[in-house]
Amino acid sequence: MTRTGFVPWPEHLAREYVAKGYWRQRPLGALMWDWAEAYEDRVALVDGPHRLTYRELAETADALAEGLARTGLRRGDNILVQLPNCWEFIVLVLACARLGVAPVLALPPHREHELTHLARLARVTAVVAPDRWRGFDHQTLAEDVARDRGDGCRVLVVGDTVRPGLTDVRTLLDRTGDPAARRRRLDSSAPAADEVLLFLLSGGTTGLPKIIARTHNDYEYNARRSGEVCGYGEDTVYLAVLPVAHNFALASPGVLAALMCGGRAVLMPSPQAAAAFAAIERERVTVTSLVPAVARRWAQAAVAGRPDTSSLRICQVGGSVLSATEAAELMAGLPGRLQQVFGMAEGLLNYTRPDDPDDTVLTTQGRPICVDDEVLVVDEKDVPVPAGRPGRLLTRGPYTPRGYFAAPEHNARAFTPDGWYRTGDVVRRDAVGNLTVEGRTKDLINRGGEKISADEVEELLRALPQVAEVAVVPSPHRELGESVCACVVLTAGRTLDLSEVRRSFHERGVASFKTPEVLMLLTALPRTPVGKTDKKELRKLAGEAHVPRQPAAPAQPAPLQPF
Ligand code: OOB
């Protein structure tokens, strides 16, 4: 069963990846039962007071799979999932894996603008949301998104106050009946391992978010091999503070690898340092993953810290740029040993290794996890540059898909005809293959790990009557690294301030992290000799200290909520 819009790997490579043991040809739902049989009553998942053993996890996932089937979901369906870190999220992903239903993993800050687009793109037949999250009514949002999809698109809610007429996910978790019989029924209709397991959101593309179909085969390898590289084992206790809807916390190596090797995953709703440190002490956490902005906060908090964080062996940092100086500060200030991670939803994962010398950990973002990860560093004509020189990173491999889902035009630009993914990152590769991220060619803003397409924000700004011309560039941000700066040429006779921009984004249901935090009003946009907007010049202007920040910005910038 293939979904229209899915771009498969070439057949000869698929055979090779199977032969080499990368692709295990077993759907994740079957592997879940292997884990349950191997680790039985060990605790697999912790979410506040909720603790699920491996057996409970498998039985609950099976129960939910049949519950979802009762609502009409079938193998080959796609659903939109927007949930915070909670045990139901993991059970839902596993239940979907059992059924062959693929969840599109939206992030909690996404709003109508993003969710409607994702729901249409993946033609989803259900939307799963929390009742409320951080004071926001997600049920109404989910209903609006489902209504846009038309009749038959259901709303499923996780929470204590599910509105009448909507489906309470917990009522689908009925575990009465014989688990063995249920398991056999689900086994008999299980998806194949080369089918889509889930969809991740791309951080690095033009326009509205693209989605990346990850198969059971490739994503299981993504997590398993990451776990091997990071020394995961039965004694691993992984703390998820970043959203598990993101590849870093979900499977790089994250929650999935912890479950694969008999370890334990502890879910936290936010990366707030004091709560996380308390959880590390309580659960004897051994590994966690952070974006640099959160890591810096942790390092500051650690100085004054009281809880015992001595169980933490590895503190992974990735998702946005980290200079060698900052890395040294983190190495000194974080609990656990620093490990750098340079990854992407599109596949390729690089890690510094736990036994690498300090110098490698401080100055590089590590090397790929698989000998069959192909890496090319090229100039603008796609000609390879010598080792040690910066160039554009292209990649192919056993867990790097060959195209975005249902985006043929974009794929023609983002992939070469022979399947190399143009990452949009500029890297330097040293003699042993370690990569250092030097910059990027893709036009996005990396706001503390949250990726924002400049194109998408420009389009939203262009819709304002006050705006004649616009360009969006990153503006340096003390804590997050970058934030969104809108450079605007006004329509004659009109005025515009930041508060109006922010209000209009809010009204149109745009995720708040995409809303410009700096507005630069210009009489004309600078041009390159060929007449294109000179973004390099604009970035320079935005970087200069005297950026005219508009007074009276009413809405506070979004709090530090990575991704
Ligand atoms: C992770 O995944 P995405 O899909 O949100 O973003 C990928 C992009 C990369 O192409 C690169 O531009 C940037 O984020 N990035 C880094 C980085 N790690 C990611 N830039 C500089 N230094 C790093 N260490 O961000 C992601 C996925 C899995 C694991 C870790 C991160």
Boltz pocket constraint, residues with backbone or C-beta under 6 A from the ligand:
constraints:
  - pocket:
      binder: B
      contacts: [[A, 201], [A, 202], [A, 203], [A, 204], [A, 247], [A, 248], [A, 252], [A, 317], [A, 318], [A, 319], [A, 320], [A, 321], [A, 322], [A, 340], [A, 341], [A, 342], [A, 343], [A, 344], [A, 345], [A, 346], [A, 365], [A, 423], [A, 424], [A, 425], [A, 437], [A, 440], [A, 449], [A, 451]]
      max_distance: 6.0
